[in-house]
Amino acid sequence: MQIPEEIKEQVKSEFSNLKEKVKIKVFTSNDCTYCNDTIELIKGVADLSEKIEFESKTINDNEAKTYNIESAPAIVFETDSLKPIRFYGIPAGYEFSSLIESIKFLSTGELDIPANIVEKVKEIKKETNIKIFVTVSCPYCPQAVITAFKFAMLNPKYIKAEMYEASEFPEIANKYNVRAVPKVVINEKISFEGALPVDSYLSKVLEA
């Protein structure tokens, strides 16, 4: 999946202030419909900045076992100071903005979250898993994804965030009764639909 030239120029401009290197690993499988498109897309994004390091691996690789990855395409983002956050599915359509924004805040550390929310997120001391179900045609989904990823960046020891493109992973979406997106599932017991403001989002995380 190639990136249009005008979008490339826009992304290059947005990447001009990147600081820390961001590592992006794409895990693929032989029976994956969107894996080749995902590799092409992520490689195209990585080529737009020397601060982005790209690797392609398979889900049979030992590293996939380290990250507990069993489905493809899976995209793992990490920096030297952050344990992985994950996309499952191609970040196309509206989710392309989630991809670009994630790279930016991972590299710069600029999160644009109120200080009181930052402190509350950092105070979480319980293992917390946030799953966000999206579709590429959903304009409200990137906000739900980016908020969860920012929480994971603020508290990488305890918070893990994973985005699932629902139409690519119907079995997982059905397991969590996804009927509308964005749908967020926290610790397998608290769920909500819609892109909540950051303070309401945090309230759901704390409830879980």
C-alpha positions as CSV (number, residue, x, y, z in Angstrom):
1,M,0.0,0.0,0.0
2,Q,1.8,3.1,-1.3
3,I,1.5,6.5,0.4
4,P,0.5,9.3,-2.0
5,E,3.3,11.9,-2.6
6,E,1.3,14.8,-1.1
7,I,0.8,12.8,2.1
8,K,4.5,11.9,2.2
9,E,5.4,15.5,2.2
10,Q,3.0,16.3,5.0
11,V,4.2,13.4,7.1
12,K,7.9,14.5,6.5
13,S,7.0,17.9,7.9
14,E,5.3,16.4,11.0
15,F,8.3,14.1,11.6
16,S,10.8,17.0,11.4
17,N,10.8,17.3,15.3
18,L,11.3,13.6,16.1
19,K,13.9,13.0,18.8
20,E,14.2,9.5,20.2
21,K,14.4,6.6,17.7
22,V,11.2,4.6,17.4
23,K,11.5,0.9,16.5
24,I,8.6,-0.6,14.4
25,K,8.4,-4.3,13.9
26,V,5.8,-5.9,11.6
27,F,5.0,-9.5,12.2
28,T,3.4,-11.4,9.3
29,S,2.1,-14.9,8.4
30,N,1.7,-16.8,5.1
31,D,-2.1,-16.8,5.3
32,C,-2.5,-13.1,6.1
33,T,-4.6,-11.0,3.7
34,Y,-3.2,-7.6,4.5
35,C,0.4,-8.4,5.6
36,N,2.1,-7.3,2.3
37,D,0.2,-4.1,2.3
38,T,1.1,-3.5,5.9
39,I,4.8,-4.0,5.3
40,E,4.7,-1.7,2.3
41,L,2.8,1.0,4.3
42,I,5.1,0.8,7.4
43,K,8.3,0.7,5.3
44,G,7.0,3.7,3.4
45,V,6.5,5.6,6.7
46,A,9.9,4.6,8.1
47,D,11.6,5.9,4.9
48,L,10.3,9.4,5.8
49,S,12.5,9.8,8.9
50,E,15.9,8.5,10.0
51,K,14.4,8.4,13.5
52,I,12.3,5.4,12.6
53,E,13.8,1.9,12.5
54,F,11.8,-0.8,10.6
55,E,12.0,-4.6,10.8
56,S,9.8,-7.3,9.2
57,K,9.5,-10.7,10.9
58,T,7.1,-13.6,10.9
59,I,4.9,-14.8,13.8
60,N,7.0,-18.0,13.8
61,D,10.0,-16.0,14.8
62,N,11.3,-16.3,18.4
63,E,10.8,-12.6,18.9
64,A,7.1,-13.0,18.2
65,K,6.9,-15.4,21.1
66,T,8.6,-12.8,23.3
67,Y,5.8,-10.4,22.5
68,N,3.1,-13.0,22.7
69,I,2.1,-12.4,19.1
70,E,-0.1,-15.1,17.5
71,S,-2.0,-13.1,14.9
72,A,-0.9,-11.1,11.8
73,P,-0.4,-8.5,10.7
74,A,0.9,-7.2,14.1
75,I,2.8,-4.0,14.5
76,V,4.9,-3.5,17.5
77,F,6.2,0.0,18.5
78,E,8.9,0.5,21.1
79,T,11.6,2.9,22.2
80,D,14.5,2.3,24.5
81,S,12.3,3.4,27.4
82,L,8.9,1.9,26.5
83,K,7.7,-1.6,26.4
84,P,5.7,-2.4,23.2
85,I,2.4,-1.0,22.2
86,R,0.7,-2.9,19.4
87,F,-1.5,-2.5,16.3
88,Y,-3.2,-5.7,15.0
89,G,-4.3,-5.0,11.5
90,I,-3.3,-2.5,8.8
91,P,-3.4,1.1,10.0
92,A,-5.0,2.4,6.9
93,G,-7.9,4.9,6.4
94,Y,-8.5,6.9,9.6
95,E,-6.1,4.7,11.5
96,F,-3.2,6.1,9.5
97,S,-3.4,9.2,11.7
98,S,-3.1,6.9,14.8
99,L,0.1,5.5,13.3
100,I,1.6,8.9,12.7
101,E,0.5,10.4,16.0
102,S,1.8,7.4,17.9
103,I,5.3,7.7,16.3
104,K,5.3,11.5,17.1
105,F,4.5,11.2,20.8
106,L,6.7,8.1,21.3
107,S,9.6,10.0,19.8
108,T,9.1,13.4,21.3
109,G,7.4,12.5,24.6
110,E,4.9,15.3,24.0
111,L,1.5,13.9,25.1
112,D,-0.8,16.9,25.5
113,I,-2.5,15.5,28.5
114,P,-3.4,17.6,31.6
115,A,-0.9,17.3,34.5
116,N,-3.4,15.9,36.9
117,I,-4.3,13.1,34.5
118,V,-0.7,12.3,33.9
119,E,-0.1,11.9,37.7
120,K,-3.1,9.6,38.1
121,V,-2.0,7.4,35.2
122,K,1.5,7.1,36.6
123,E,0.1,6.1,40.0
124,I,-1.6,2.9,38.6
125,K,0.2,-0.1,40.2
126,K,-1.9,-2.9,38.7
127,E,-1.3,-4.8,35.4
128,T,-3.7,-3.1,33.0
129,N,-4.6,-4.3,29.5
130,I,-6.5,-2.0,27.1
131,K,-7.8,-3.4,23.9
132,I,-9.3,-0.9,21.4
133,F,-11.4,-2.3,18.5
134,V,-11.6,-0.1,15.4
135,T,-12.3,0.0,11.7
136,V,-10.4,2.0,9.1
137,S,-13.6,3.8,8.2
138,C,-14.3,5.1,11.7
139,P,-13.4,8.8,12.2
140,Y,-13.7,8.6,16.0
141,C,-11.4,5.6,16.5
142,P,-8.0,7.3,16.4
143,Q,-8.8,9.3,19.5
144,A,-9.6,6.1,21.4
145,V,-6.4,4.4,20.2
146,I,-4.1,7.4,20.9
147,T,-5.4,8.0,24.4
148,A,-4.7,4.3,25.3
149,F,-1.3,4.4,23.8
150,K,-0.4,7.6,25.7
151,F,-1.5,5.9,28.9
152,A,0.8,3.0,28.1
153,M,3.7,5.4,27.4
154,L,3.1,7.2,30.7
155,N,3.1,3.9,32.7
156,P,4.9,1.3,30.6
157,K,5.4,-1.0,33.6
158,Y,1.8,-1.6,34.3
159,I,-0.3,-0.6,31.2
160,K,-0.3,-2.4,27.9
161,A,-2.4,-1.1,24.9
162,E,-3.4,-3.0,21.8
163,M,-5.4,-1.9,18.8
164,Y,-7.4,-4.4,16.8
165,E,-8.9,-3.7,13.3
166,A,-12.2,-5.5,13.9
167,S,-12.9,-6.6,10.4
168,E,-9.5,-8.3,10.0
169,F,-9.9,-10.2,13.3
170,P,-13.6,-11.2,13.4
171,E,-13.1,-14.1,15.8
172,I,-11.5,-11.7,18.4
173,A,-14.1,-9.0,17.7
174,N,-16.9,-11.5,18.2
175,K,-15.3,-12.8,21.5
176,Y,-15.6,-9.2,22.9
177,N,-19.1,-8.7,21.3
178,V,-17.9,-5.8,19.2
179,R,-21.0,-4.3,17.5
180,A,-19.9,-0.7,17.2
181,V,-16.5,1.0,17.1
182,P,-14.5,2.3,18.8
183,K,-15.0,-0.3,21.5
184,V,-12.5,-0.4,24.4
185,V,-12.1,-3.4,26.7
186,I,-10.1,-3.0,29.9
187,N,-8.8,-6.0,31.8
188,E,-11.5,-8.2,30.3
189,K,-14.2,-6.8,32.5
190,I,-14.9,-3.1,31.8
191,S,-15.9,-2.0,28.3
192,F,-17.3,1.1,26.6
193,E,-18.1,2.4,23.1
194,G,-17.1,5.7,21.7
195,A,-14.2,8.1,22.0
196,L,-14.4,9.4,25.6
197,P,-12.6,12.5,26.8
198,V,-9.3,11.6,28.5
199,D,-10.6,12.1,32.1
200,S,-13.6,9.8,31.5
201,Y,-11.3,7.3,29.7
202,L,-9.1,7.3,32.8
203,S,-12.1,6.8,35.1
204,K,-12.9,3.6,33.2
205,V,-9.3,2.4,33.5
206,L,-9.3,3.0,37.2
207,E,-12.7,1.3,37.6
208,A,-11.1,-1.8,36.0
